[in-house]
Amino acid sequence: MNTWIAIGATAVGCYLVKLAGLLVPGAWLERPRVRRVAALLPVALLAALTAQQAFADGRVLVLDARAAGLGAAGVALLLRAPFLVVIAAAVAVTAGLRALTG
């Protein structure tokens, strides 16, 4: 029963957050600072999620095959490789290191 209470509370919370976004006056959204933050926030959140997934294992900082794959993707991006090549490089390096280290 506790699971359903948590699911219901989460659903209500998500609805209220979306409703709050709709109730923000339009004049506030046209401010330059708000526009700048709204443009940069998704990039910052994606970078934080990527770093958390690549360098953390629970509450421990780790450097393993995931970090090497992220590094390979970064190098491919610097070389202006197409997106699929960037993903393939990250996958190949990560899988190769995992195969070598067991």
N, C-alpha and C positions, 0 to 999 in steps of 0.2 A: 504494500500500500504506500510505503514511503516513496517508492520510485515514481508512482503516479502523481503524488503530491509535488515532487520535484519537477516532473515534466509539466504539470499544470502551471506551477509557479514560473517556470522558465518561459512557457508560452505567453502567459500574461505579461511578464516582464518585457519580452520582445515586442509585444503589441504596444505596450506603453511607451517604449523607446521610439518606435516608429511613429506613434501618434505625437509624441513630443517634437519629433523632427518636422512633422507637418504643421504644427502650431507655431513654429518660429516665424516671426514676421519677415516678409520679403525684404524689407529695408536692411535688416541685419545681415542678410546673406549677400547683399551687394557691396558691403564694405571691403576695401582692398585687403585688409589683414585676414578677414574670414575667407576670402577667395584664395589667398596664398596658402593658408593653412589647409583648406579643403583640397587644394591641388597636391600638396606635399604629404599629407597624412597617409594616403594609401601606400605610397612608396616606403615611408618610414615603417609602417606596420608590416609590410611584406619583408623588408630587410630584417626586422626584429624576429619575425617568425622563421625566416631562413637561418639566421644565426642560431636561434634556439634549437632548431632541428639539427643543424650541422655540428654544433659544438657542445651540446648538453646531453647528458644521460641522467635523467632525474634531476638531482641537485648537484651533480658532479660535472666539472668541465673536462671534456675529453677531446683528444685529437686522434681521429681514426680515419678509416677509409672515406667516411662521409665528408670530412674536411678536405681530403685530397681531391675528391670529386668536385667539390665546390671550387677549389683552386683551379682545377682543370677547366671548369666552366668559365671561370673568370678570365683565364688565359685565352680561351676561345672567343670570348666576347671582346677582349682587347684586340684580337686579330680580325675582328669584324666578321666572324663566321656566321652563317645562317642559324636561326634558332634551333632547328633540328640537329644541326651539327654540334651546337653547344650542349644540348641534352645528351646526345650520343657520346660526346667526350666525357661528360660527367658520369654517365652510366658505365662506360667502359673502364674508366680509372677506378671507380668505386668497386665494381665487380672484380676487376683484376687484383686489386689490393686485398679484397676479402678472400679471393681464391688463394692468394699467396700466403696470407697470414692465418688462414683457417678460421 
